[in-house]
Amino acid sequence: DVIIRVGGGSNNNSSNSGKNTCNRYIRQLEFQAHSLILRARSEYFRTALSSKWARKEGETFIFEKPNISPTVFEVILRYIYSGRIGLEKLGEGDIVKLLIAADELIFEELIYPLQEY
Amino acid sequence: MSSRKQPKGKIRPPKKPNSADAQFNDNWDRLAQAIREIHKKNASILSFEELYRNAYNMVLHKNGDKLYNGVREVITQHLEEVAVSQVVPAFPLSGASSSQTNPNGAGGANFLKVLKTVWEDHTTCMLMIRDILMYMDRVYAKTANVPLVYDLGLDLFRDTIVRSQNYPIQNHLLEVLLQQIKLERENEIIDRTNVKASIDMLLELTDASTKDTVYATDFENKFLETSSEYYRVEGQMLVGEYDAPEYMKKVDKRLNEEEQRVRHYLSQTTEPKIRNIVEEELISKHLKTVIEMENSGLIPMLRNEKMDDLGRMYKLFGRVVKGHDEMKSAISDYIRELGKAINETVTSNTTAEGGNAASGDKQTGATVAVRWVQEVLDLKDKFDKVQNLALSNDKAFQTSFNEAFEYFINKNSKSPEFISLFIDDNLKKGLKGKTEEEVDSVLDKTITLFRFIGEKDVFERYYKQHLAKRLLLGRSVSDDAERGMIGKLKVECGYQFTTKLEGMFNDMRISSDTMTDFKEYLDKSVLEKPKLDLSVTVLTSTFWPMNLSASPRCNLPPELTKACGTFQNFYLGRHSGRRLTWQSNMGTADIRGSFKARKHELNVSTYQMVILLMFNDKQDGESLSYEQIKGESDIPEADLKRNLQSLACAKYKILVKEPKGKEINPGDQFNFNNDFTAPLQRIKIQTVASKVESEGERKETREKVEEARKHQTEAAIVRIMKDRKTMEHNLLIAEVVKQLQSRFMPNPALIKKRIEALIEREYLERATGDRRVYNYLA
C-alpha cells in the first residue's frame, strides 16, 4: 500500500519533475511495498509514513525519493523484505551509492558491512 | 547541491553570505523557514523527504554544528515570542502570590490551560523537527556530544518558558498548581486535565544540573511542604472536632483522595511521599489521642462492638510504624482491665459466699465458678469476633490478646479450679437441652481457656477430683462427653496428662466386669449370701485422687462389713498381691426407711447410711447427740458435719435437729423424723458437697500440688542430666523450665532447691573446678 517513486535525478538533485506512473521507467521508477513492513524495518520510513508527514492518495501512501537510483533502491527494498542483500548485480559505483543511500536512510546495520566490502 | 526548487519566500537574509557557504545558507534558509512553518502549524505543506534531505546534506557537509545552533536559535526565538504573546498575558490576575484570597482558581486554571496548549504545541513541533533532523540526531548530535534535538527543545522550553529569566512564569506555575490542589482538597472541582498536563510537562523536563525531572526539583518539594502544612492544620482541626470513628473516616477519605490525586495527575514517585505525609500528620501524630478518645476511642469501639470502625482503625494504623503496637497494647490493657473486673466480682462473691458457706448455701460456690468461666468465655468470644471481623486475623494481635487473657486468668489463683468446675457443671447437667454440638463447642471453648492456664497440674488435680466424683457417684451425663473432653485434653497436653484420667475410666469398666464375675461367684459359692447387694468399684490408687494413707475410717454396720469381707476374699483370690482399701466416703447406698406416711427408698451416701442405721436401734423419739454419733461411727468430723447437714437441714429432713439451725454444732441432738413426707417414692439425698473448696482444702490441694511439682521437677532435672552428663546451672534451669512449662511455670528458686536436694542424695555433684556446673552421677 505504498508507492515509492525513486530516481528521476542524480543523487544530489531534488526532483520536482512530472510524475510517471509507469511501473518500470528508467529515470523514475515506482516500487510498491507494504507500509507495515517498511515502518517495522526502518526508522526513516516509520517517520516518513507516520501520520504527520505522509501524503496519502486514497488508501495508498505516495512517497518520493528522488535522490536514490532505482537499482540501489531495489537492493534496499530487497534487504528490507528479506534481510539479505545481494551485491552481485551491482557495480562498484552502485555499491558506493548504496552505501550513501543506506547512510541517508539510516540503515546502520548495512553501513558497516558495506564499508568493509 | 543546487536546489531547483524555489525557496518558499525568505524572511531573513542568509546569515553567512560567504560564497563557500552559499549552498548551506540556501538549505538552512529553507529549513528555518520550514521550522517556522511548523511552528505556525502549517506542516502539511512541507515535504518531509525534501527537508530531511536538506538536513542530511547539511550534516553530510560538516555543517552539523551550524545547523544545530541555527535550530536552537529559531526555537528559542519562537519560544520567547510565545512566552510574551501567550503565557505572560495569561498570568493569573495580579499574580497568584498576592491573590491567595482569589476565591476560585479560575485565573489559575486559565493560566494552566494556556500553558498546556503552549506545551502541547511545542512538543508536536519538536516531534516534527526531530523527524526532519533525524539524520542530524544520528550522526551529528552523537559525535558532537550535544542533546538530541528533541531534548534540546525540552531544554529550551524549560529555560525560556518554565524557568524563564525574563518572566516569573515558574512562580506562577507552581503557585497555581498548589492552589489548584488545595482547592481540590477543599472539595472544589478543578480541571484535572490541565493540572495533569502541566505536571506531565514538568515531569518531562529534566533539570540540567541534577538530571532529575523539573517536577522533582521544582515542584515536588514545594508540594510536599504545603501538603504537610495543610494536613498538620487539618489533623489538629479534625481531632478537635470529630470523634474517633468520624475522624478515621475522614483520614481514610483523605488517604484515598491523595492516592487518587497522585494517580490522576501527579507522578507515581510522589505517591509514597505524600502518603507518608498524610500518615504522619493525620495518623502518627494523633495516634494516642484517637485511641484514647473518650466515648469514641478504641475502648468504646470495643465495648460497642463497632467492627467497621475497628477494622478501619486497624487498616489505618497499620500504615504507620507504631500504629498497631499502640492498638495492641491498648486492647490488651483493656482485656486485662475487664479480666480484672471479672476476677474481682468473682472474688468478692466468693468471700461473700465464704460467709454463707457454713450456712449451707454451697450452690453459689459452683455458680460463681461457672459464672466466672462463662464471663471469661464471653469476653474471649467477643475478642475473637473482633479479631475475625476487624483485625483480619492478625497474628500479632492474636498473640497479644492471648497474653492478656493469660495474664488475668492466671491472676486468679482459682482459675484452674473454676475451669474444672465449669466442665464438671457442664458434664453433669449441662447436656440437658443441649445438642451434642453445643456441648462440644462449649467444651472446645473451655479448652481454649485451659490453654491460658499456667498451672496445668493444678487443673489436672482438680479435674481428677471432679471426674472421680462424677464417675463414682454416677453423676456424669454421658460417657461420650467425658471421653470427648479427655480426648481434647490429650490433644492439648499430650498423652502423659491424660493417662490417669483414662485409667480412671478403665477402672470403672473393669469394675463392672468384676462385679458380674462377683455375682456369678456368689451364685455358685456355698457361702452364705450377704443380705444386701454390694457393688464395688475397684480403683487403682495411683490414678485416682484418693489419699491412701489418710483413708477415712468409719465403723460400718456388721452386715456391710461381712459383705465387704466376702468381696475382699473373692477379689484377692483372683488378683494376688493387691491391697484393697475401702473408701467409705465415696460410696452410696440405697436403703428403705419406713415413715409414718409411707415407705421411702432413700439413696444416700455411705456415711449417711451409717448414721441412719444407728437410728434403727433407737426407739421413737429417742435422740442421739452429735458426740454419740461421732463416737459410734468414727466418721471424720468434717464429713460427719456435712452429712448430718444434708440429712437434717437440707430439702428432705430425715432427721430433726435440736436446736434448729443451719449449722451443725457439737452438742446438737438428732431425732429420726417419723413424720417425714415426700411426694416421691425414691428420694435422693444430696450430699451437700462443697463445690468450691474451703480455704483449708484449698491449702491442702496446693500442698499436694507443690509436692507433685517437686517430684516432677526432680524427674525433669534427672532426665536432663542423664542426657547431658554435665551442665551449667543457668542452662539447666532453662531446660527444666522448658520441659515443665506445659504443665506449670516452675520458679527458679524451686528448681534450685530441687537441684540441691538431688546433690544431697548424690544424684548430682558440683564440678570441682566450677561450682556453677553440675555433673550427673550414674
Interface residues (C-beta under 8 A of the other chain):
Chain A: N12 N13 S14 S15 N16 E43 Y44 T47 A48 S50 K52 W53 A54 F63 E64 K65 N67 E104 I106
Chain B: M1 S2 S3 R4 K5 A43 S47 F48 E49 E50 Y52 R53 Y56 N57 L127 M128 D131 M134 Y135 R138
